[in-house]
Amino acid sequence: MQCLTDQFGWKYYPSLPDGYRLAKLDDFHTSGRKKIGMEYLLENSKGDQYELHQVTEETTSNKIKPLIEESRVYILKP
């Protein structure tokens, strides 16, 4: 499935691509260090598209944990 780009430059998929699974908080770090650069998908609040995001220095558990608890974050299966 091809990743699309909206009029604001955000990359997204219209449906969940094959090979992704629901994320857990542990998926975002290894030995206490953030996985900077790791891509993940965030299901929008309408559930009609999956936005492509990347872990950055600004990505914190306070930001991502509520979304994980709502089952809206997906990562590529290893």
N, CA, C and O of each residue as an XYZ file, in Angstrom:
312
protein
N       0.843     -1.166      0.000
C       0.000      0.000      0.000
C       0.894      1.236      0.000
O       1.901      1.296      0.706
N       0.512      2.198     -0.791
C       1.312      3.402     -0.939
C       0.930      4.453      0.103
O      -0.246      4.664      0.400
N       1.945      5.093      0.641
C       1.762      6.192      1.578
C       1.363      7.430      0.778
O       1.967      7.724     -0.253
N       0.353      8.151      1.249
C      -0.133      9.354      0.587
C       0.308     10.588      1.376
O       0.740     10.474      2.523
N       0.200     11.754      0.764
C       0.528     13.017      1.424
C      -0.652     13.957      1.275
O      -1.161     14.156      0.172
N      -1.096     14.547      2.404
C      -2.234     15.471      2.334
C      -1.766     16.869      1.921
O      -0.579     17.087      1.679
N      -2.701     17.803      1.845
C      -2.392     19.157      1.373
C      -1.471     19.924      2.321
O      -0.915     20.953      1.939
N      -1.303     19.436      3.555
C      -0.430     20.091      4.528
C       0.949     19.423      4.636
O       1.794     19.847      5.425
N       1.160     18.381      3.838
C       2.447     17.687      3.828
C       2.537     16.508      4.780
O       3.598     15.894      4.898
N       1.430     16.174      5.473
C       1.425     15.027      6.382
C       1.294     13.738      5.586
O       0.463     13.645      4.683
N       2.113     12.744      5.918
C       2.053     11.445      5.247
C       1.092     10.543      6.007
O       1.058     10.548      7.238
N       0.310      9.768      5.258
C      -0.682      8.895      5.877
C      -1.044      7.736      4.957
O      -0.739      7.738      3.764
N      -1.702      6.751      5.550
C      -2.275      5.627      4.822
C      -3.787      5.677      5.026
O      -4.240      5.971      6.132
N      -4.578      5.397      3.992
C      -6.027      5.409      4.148
C      -6.550      4.212      4.949
O      -7.674      4.247      5.451
N      -5.754      3.175      5.069
C      -6.097      2.028      5.908
C      -4.798      1.453      6.458
O      -3.713      1.757      5.962
N      -4.916      0.629      7.476
C      -3.719      0.069      8.116
C      -3.004     -0.873      7.155
O      -3.593     -1.855      6.702
N      -1.743     -0.588      6.837
C      -0.998     -1.467      5.928
C      -0.687     -2.818      6.578
O      -0.658     -2.941      7.803
N      -0.462     -3.805      5.751
C      -0.055     -5.123      6.240
C       1.263     -5.011      6.984
O       2.112     -4.184      6.651
N       1.422     -5.854      7.998
C       2.690     -5.928      8.707
C       2.767     -5.069      9.953
O       3.808     -5.030     10.609
N       1.692     -4.382     10.293
C       1.689     -3.541     11.496
C       0.893     -4.199     12.611
O      -0.038     -4.963     12.358
N       1.272     -3.893     13.851
C       0.554     -4.393     15.025
C       0.405     -3.262     16.027
O       1.106     -2.253     15.949
N      -0.517     -3.437     16.972
C      -0.680     -2.447     18.029
C       0.627     -2.307     18.806
O       1.299     -3.298     19.092
N       0.974     -1.087     19.138
C       2.217     -0.813     19.852
C       2.022     -0.894     21.360
O       0.924     -0.712     21.885
N       3.136     -1.175     22.037
C       3.213     -1.111     23.502
C       4.263     -0.056     23.834
O       5.125      0.252     23.011
N       4.188      0.484     25.016
C       5.147      1.517     25.409
C       6.583      1.003     25.325
O       7.493      1.751     24.967
N       6.786     -0.271     25.652
C       8.132     -0.861     25.590
C       8.722     -0.854     24.179
O       9.940     -0.936     24.020
N       7.875     -0.758     23.157
C       8.361     -0.745     21.777
C       9.141      0.523     21.452
O       9.862      0.563     20.455
N       9.008      1.548     22.268
C       9.591      2.844     21.961
C      10.957      3.087     22.590
O      11.543      4.159     22.436
N      11.457      2.080     23.299
C      12.792      2.238     23.881
C      13.483      0.890     24.002
O      12.844     -0.162     24.036
N      14.808      0.955     24.066
C      15.651     -0.213     24.290
C      16.625      0.152     25.401
O      17.374      1.123     25.286
N      16.611     -0.622     26.466
C      17.488     -0.377     27.612
C      17.389      1.071     28.109
O      18.390      1.698     28.455
N      16.155      1.582     28.133
C      15.922      2.924     28.648
C      16.208      4.055     27.671
O      16.060      5.224     28.029
N      16.612      3.737     26.453
C      16.918      4.763     25.451
C      15.848      4.760     24.367
O      15.454      3.709     23.863
N      15.385      5.961     24.020
C      14.379      6.100     22.958
C      14.922      5.588     21.636
O      16.110      5.723     21.343
N      14.051      5.009     20.854
C      14.406      4.539     19.519
C      14.205      5.688     18.529
O      13.266      5.685     17.734
N      15.098      6.659     18.595
C      15.032      7.836     17.731
C      15.020      7.383     16.270
O      15.848      6.575     15.850
N      14.070      7.915     15.509
C      13.970      7.587     14.093
C      12.985      6.473     13.785
O      12.604      6.293     12.628
N      12.561      5.715     14.802
C      11.600      4.637     14.558
C      10.276      5.219     14.076
O       9.751      6.166     14.661
N       9.750      4.645     13.013
C       8.467      5.095     12.489
C       7.332      4.338     13.165
O       7.467      3.171     13.531
N       6.211      5.035     13.319
C       4.988      4.409     13.832
C       3.794      5.079     13.181
O       3.896      6.188     12.655
N       2.675      4.401     13.222
C       1.443      4.938     12.657
C       0.506      5.314     13.788
O       0.398      4.602     14.786
N      -0.164      6.433     13.622
C      -1.137      6.901     14.596
C      -2.493      6.980     13.900
O      -2.680      7.741     12.951
N      -3.429      6.179     14.393
C      -4.785      6.209     13.837
C      -5.442      7.523     14.247
O      -5.437      7.880     15.425
N      -6.005      8.241     13.280
C      -6.620      9.519     13.648
C      -7.906      9.277     14.437
O      -8.394      8.149     14.518
N      -8.441     10.338     15.011
C      -9.592     10.199     15.905
C     -10.838      9.712     15.190
O     -11.726      9.155     15.835
N     -10.937      9.902     13.879
C     -12.080      9.408     13.105
C     -11.910      7.943     12.714
O     -12.877      7.278     12.343
N     -10.691      7.446     12.798
C     -10.414      6.064     12.419
C     -10.399      5.832     10.922
O     -10.545      4.699     10.465
N     -10.222      6.910     10.146
C     -10.260      6.738      8.688
C      -8.911      6.904      8.002
O      -8.822      6.829      6.777
N      -7.854      7.129      8.791
C      -6.513      7.134      8.211
C      -5.470      6.950      9.305
O      -5.739      7.138     10.492
N      -4.272      6.575      8.868
C      -3.164      6.270      9.773
C      -2.002      7.186      9.405
O      -1.387      7.043      8.348
N      -1.715      8.129     10.300
C      -0.676      9.117     10.048
C       0.704      8.532     10.371
O       0.878      7.845     11.378
N       1.665      8.812      9.514
C       3.027      8.336      9.697
C       3.788      9.312     10.585
O       3.835     10.508     10.299
N       4.380      8.807     11.656
C       5.159      9.618     12.592
C       6.502      8.942     12.838
O       6.702      7.778     12.491
N       7.419      9.693     13.442
C       8.738      9.183     13.761
C       9.089      9.594     15.189
O       8.768     10.702     15.619
N       9.746      8.701     15.915
C      10.199      9.007     17.264
C      11.322     10.033     17.175
O      12.287      9.867     16.430
N      11.166     11.109     17.964
C      12.175     12.167     18.025
C      12.564     12.389     19.483
O      12.039     11.731     20.382
N      13.465     13.299     19.703
C      13.841     13.654     21.078
C      12.635     14.183     21.852
O      12.561     14.033     23.071
N      11.689     14.802     21.140
C      10.513     15.385     21.777
C       9.425     14.352     22.087
O       8.470     14.662     22.800
N       9.557     13.144     21.568
C       8.583     12.091     21.844
C       8.764     11.636     23.290
O       9.839     11.180     23.680
N       7.703     11.767     24.073
C       7.773     11.362     25.476
C       6.675     10.354     25.782
O       5.682     10.258     25.062
N       6.869      9.610     26.856
C       5.840      8.646     27.256
C       4.554      9.367     27.634
O       3.468      8.816     27.454
N       4.654     10.588     28.155
C       3.444     11.348     28.494
C       2.600     11.643     27.261
O       1.375     11.723     27.349
N       3.249     11.805     26.117
C       2.529     12.085     24.869
C       1.993     10.803     24.233
O       0.866     10.775     23.739
N       2.797      9.754     24.246
C       2.450      8.549     23.487
C       1.604      7.555     24.285
O       0.786      6.842     23.703
N       1.784      7.497     25.595
C       1.091      6.508     26.420
C      -0.432      6.589     26.317
O      -1.071      5.550     26.153
N      -1.044      7.778     26.405
C      -2.510      7.828     26.276
C      -3.006      7.305     24.928
O      -4.071      6.694     24.852
N      -2.238      7.543     23.869
C      -2.617      7.059     22.543
C      -2.481      5.544     22.456
O      -3.299      4.882     21.817
N      -1.462      4.998     23.090
C      -1.291      3.546     23.136
C      -2.451      2.918     23.910
O      -2.997      1.893     23.502
N      -2.819      3.543     25.027
C      -3.926      3.021     25.837
C      -5.259      3.071     25.085
O      -6.163      2.288     25.376
N      -5.384      3.983     24.123
C      -6.585      4.071     23.290
C      -6.501      3.143     22.076
O      -7.401      3.145     21.236
N      -5.430      2.350     21.975
C      -5.205      1.424     20.841
C      -5.200      2.162     19.507
O      -5.869      1.758     18.556
N      -4.429      3.257     19.452
C      -4.362      4.064     18.225
C      -2.953      4.112     17.646
O      -2.733      4.788     16.640
N      -1.984      3.408     18.257
C      -0.603      3.470     17.783
C      -0.186      2.084     17.278
O      -0.414      1.066     17.931
N       0.425      2.082     16.106
C       0.846      0.823     15.465
C       2.310      0.918     15.054
O       2.790      1.974     14.643
N       3.007     -0.207     15.172
C       4.384     -0.285     14.714
C       4.525     -1.471     13.759
O       3.715     -2.397     13.761
N       5.556     -1.413     12.961
C       5.849     -2.487     12.029
C       6.302     -3.710     12.813
O       7.158     -3.608     13.692
N       5.734     -4.850     12.500
C       6.142     -6.089     13.180
C       7.595     -6.379     12.858
O       8.025     -6.216     11.717
N       8.361     -6.811     13.868
C       9.782     -7.128     13.595
C       9.931     -8.354     12.712
O      11.051     -8.751     12.391
